[in-house]
């Protein structure tokens, strides 16, 4: 069953209420169902978006839209997403979901939290950051490191500015290649991990981004004394059915769509460091 009780195989009609360009190849869509309200979701879950006549693609949920709908942030990188990039507000898409495991908000409760995001990886982490900000008293120190290739690739500048103004959140932003006038850090996100001065005994970490970035972030966190069981990752594979039936997202002993996309690192059995897996 979908969260709204509908058949998980049947796309429900949703209307795109707004579409904005975020970067040269990333855009965000605010969507809402034609009937009823958007189903509840957990931070870290994903939906299947269906462009009628074109195909279906798995997209992380990046938050609530201001009108009560849901926000999806998408990179135009494949056949379906390139078609989605061209649609106009008012277009009706099919939506299935939400699916998958979310970020471990209950396990994080009472701990210091380190969030490391790379590139588009900030999109599935955005709902978690908003959750932590809303329930701030339930968590310890919150440190966020976000990195992108260049300043023009940074997502959600308004949100970033708001999080940086929040005295209860410590957020640092870095880019690989700075443009003139860039006021922030320069370098990979992994270079900032030692500066957090984390206490491994009371810290849990969540990481999302390109796999090579996550691999080296995990190593950097382990060098700071964190155990594998204290690190959570959001994995991506080509998900087609979203319910563990088609096998396209098979990863070691797991189906990413059904068992993930969020995994505790030790449960991946070292798969992240196996070449070509």
C-alpha positions in Angstrom: 0.0 0.0 0.0 1.0 3.6 -0.6 0.9 5.9 2.4 -2.5 7.1 1.3 -3.9 3.5 1.1 -3.8 3.3 -2.7 -2.3 0.4 -4.8 1.5 1.0 -4.9 1.6 -0.1 -8.5 -0.9 2.5 -9.7 0.3 6.1 -10.2 -1.9 8.7 -8.6 -2.5 12.0 -10.6 -0.6 15.0 -9.2 -0.4 18.5 -10.6 2.9 20.4 -10.9 2.1 23.8 -9.3 5.4 25.4 -9.8 8.8 24.6 -11.4 12.0 26.5 -10.8 15.5 26.3 -12.1 18.1 25.7 -9.3 21.3 25.1 -11.3 22.3 24.5 -14.9 21.0 20.9 -14.7 18.9 20.8 -11.6 15.3 21.9 -11.1 12.6 21.7 -8.4 8.9 20.9 -8.8 6.2 21.7 -6.3 3.5 19.1 -6.7 0.1 18.3 -5.1 -2.5 15.5 -5.7 -5.5 16.4 -7.8 -7.7 15.1 -5.0 -7.1 15.1 -1.3 -3.9 16.0 0.4 -0.3 14.9 0.0 0.4 11.7 2.0 2.8 12.0 4.9 6.4 11.0 4.3 9.5 10.4 6.4 12.7 12.4 5.7 14.8 10.4 3.3 12.0 8.6 1.5 11.3 8.8 -2.3 8.5 8.9 -4.8 8.2 7.4 -8.2 7.3 10.1 -10.7 5.6 9.0 -14.0 5.6 11.2 -17.1 2.8 9.7 -19.1 4.0 8.2 -22.3 7.7 8.6 -21.3 8.5 6.6 -18.3 9.0 6.6 -14.5 11.9 7.7 -12.3 12.6 7.5 -8.6 13.1 11.0 -7.0 13.8 11.8 -3.4 11.3 13.9 -1.5 13.1 17.2 -0.7 10.4 18.7 1.6 7.0 20.1 2.0 5.9 22.8 -0.5 4.5 26.1 0.9 1.0 25.2 -0.5 0.9 21.9 1.4 2.2 19.8 -1.5 5.6 18.1 -1.8 8.9 19.4 -3.3 11.0 17.2 -5.6 14.5 18.4 -6.7 15.6 16.7 -9.9 18.8 16.5 -11.9 18.2 16.3 -15.7 20.4 13.4 -16.4 18.3 10.7 -18.2 15.5 10.4 -20.7 12.7 10.9 -18.3 14.2 13.6 -16.2 15.1 15.6 -19.3 11.4 15.4 -20.3 10.4 16.5 -16.8 12.7 19.5 -17.1 10.7 20.8 -20.0 7.2 20.5 -18.6 5.2 23.6 -17.6 3.3 24.3 -14.3 -0.1 22.7 -14.5 1.2 19.5 -16.0 -0.3 16.3 -14.5 2.2 13.6 -13.5 1.7 10.2 -12.0 3.0 9.7 -8.5 3.6 6.5 -6.5 4.9 6.5 -3.0 6.3 7.4 -0.7 8.7 4.4 -0.5 11.7 3.2 1.4 13.3 3.8 4.7 13.9 7.3 5.9 16.6 8.9 8.0 16.7 7.5 11.5 15.2 10.5 13.3 14.4 8.4 16.4 17.9 6.9 16.6 19.4 10.4 16.3 17.3 11.7 19.2 19.6 12.7 22.1 22.7 12.5 20.1 25.0 15.1 18.4 24.3 14.9 14.7 26.8 15.4 11.9 25.3 15.9 8.4 27.5 15.7 5.3 26.0 16.5 1.9 27.6 16.6 -1.5 25.9 18.2 -4.5 22.4 17.0 -5.1 22.7 15.0 -1.9 21.4 18.0 0.0 17.9 17.4 -1.5 17.1 14.2 0.5 18.8 15.7 3.5 16.7 18.9 3.5 13.7 17.3 5.2 15.9 16.0 7.9 17.5 19.4 8.5 14.1 20.9 8.7 13.0 18.2 11.2 16.0 18.8 13.4 15.4 22.6 13.4 11.7 22.1 14.3 12.5 19.6 17.1 15.8 21.1 18.1 15.5 20.4 21.9 15.4 16.7 21.2 18.9 16.5 19.7 22.4 17.5 20.7 24.7 19.6 18.7 24.0 19.8 14.9 26.8 20.3 12.4 26.2 20.5 8.7 28.8 20.4 6.0 27.6 20.9 2.4 29.9 20.9 -0.6 29.4 21.4 -4.4 31.7 21.7 -7.4 31.3 25.4 -7.7 29.1 28.2 -6.2 26.6 28.0 -9.0 25.9 24.4 -8.2 24.8 25.1 -4.6 21.2 24.2 -3.9 18.6 26.1 -1.8 20.6 29.3 -1.2 17.7 30.8 0.8 17.5 27.8 3.1 21.3 27.7 3.5 21.3 31.4 4.6 18.5 30.6 7.1 20.3 27.6 8.5 23.5 29.6 8.8 21.6 32.3 10.8 20.2 29.7 13.2 22.4 29.9 16.3 21.5 26.2 17.1 22.9 24.9 13.9 26.5 25.1 12.7 26.6 25.0 9.0 29.7 25.3 6.7 29.6 25.4 2.9 32.5 24.5 0.7 33.2 24.3 -3.1 35.8 22.5 -5.1 36.4 25.5 -7.4 35.7 29.0 -6.2 34.6 31.9 -8.4 35.8 35.5 -7.7 34.2 36.9 -4.6 33.3 33.5 -3.1 33.4 34.1 0.7 33.2 30.5 1.9 35.4 27.4 2.2 37.3 25.8 -0.7 38.0 22.1 -0.9 36.2 18.8 -0.6 33.7 18.2 2.2 35.9 15.5 3.7 38.6 18.2 4.5 36.2 19.8 6.9 35.3 16.7 8.9 38.3 17.0 11.4 37.3 20.6 12.2 34.0 19.5 13.6 35.7 18.3 16.8 33.1 15.6 17.3 32.7 13.3 20.2 32.4 9.8 18.7 30.8 8.5 21.9 27.7 10.6 21.5 27.6 11.4 17.7 25.7 9.9 14.8 26.4 10.9 11.2 24.2 11.0 8.1 25.8 11.3 4.7 24.4 11.7 1.2 26.0 12.5 -2.1 28.0 10.9 -4.9 29.3 7.5 -3.9 33.0 8.5 -4.1 32.2 11.4 -1.8 30.4 9.2 0.6 33.2 6.6 0.6 35.8 9.2 1.6 33.5 10.9 4.1 33.0 7.5 5.9 36.8 7.1 6.0 37.2 10.6 7.4 34.5 10.0 10.1 36.2 6.7 11.0 39.5 8.6 11.4 37.7 10.8 14.0 36.8 7.7 15.9 33.3 7.0 14.7 32.1 3.4 14.4 30.5 2.0 11.3 27.3 1.5 13.2 27.1 5.3 13.9 27.1 6.3 10.2 24.0 6.3 8.0 24.1 6.7 4.2 21.5 7.2 1.5 22.2 4.9 -1.5 21.1 5.2 -5.1 20.6 2.6 -7.7 18.3 2.4 -10.8 15.0 1.8 -9.1 12.1 0.8 -11.4 9.4 -0.9 -9.3 10.1 0.6 -5.8 8.8 -2.5 -4.0 11.7 -5.0 -4.4 10.1 -6.9 -7.2 12.1 -6.1 -10.4 15.6 -6.5 -9.0 17.1 -3.6 -10.8 18.4 -2.0 -7.6 19.9 -5.2 -6.1 22.9 -4.2 -4.0 24.7 -7.1 -2.2 22.0 -8.7 -0.1 19.7 -5.7 -0.3 17.1 -4.1 -2.6 17.8 -0.3 -2.3 14.1 0.5 -2.9 12.8 -1.8 -0.2 15.6 -2.1 2.3 16.9 1.5 1.8 17.6 4.0 0.5 18.9 4.8 3.9 21.3 2.2 5.4 23.4 2.0 8.5 26.9 1.7 7.1 27.8 -1.5 8.9 24.8 -3.2 7.3 26.2 -2.6 3.8 28.9 -5.2 4.6 31.6 -3.1 3.1 29.8 -2.9 -0.2 30.5 0.8 -0.6 34.3 0.2 -1.0 33.9 -2.7 -3.5 34.8 -1.4 -7.0 32.0 -1.7 -9.6 29.4 -3.0 -7.1 
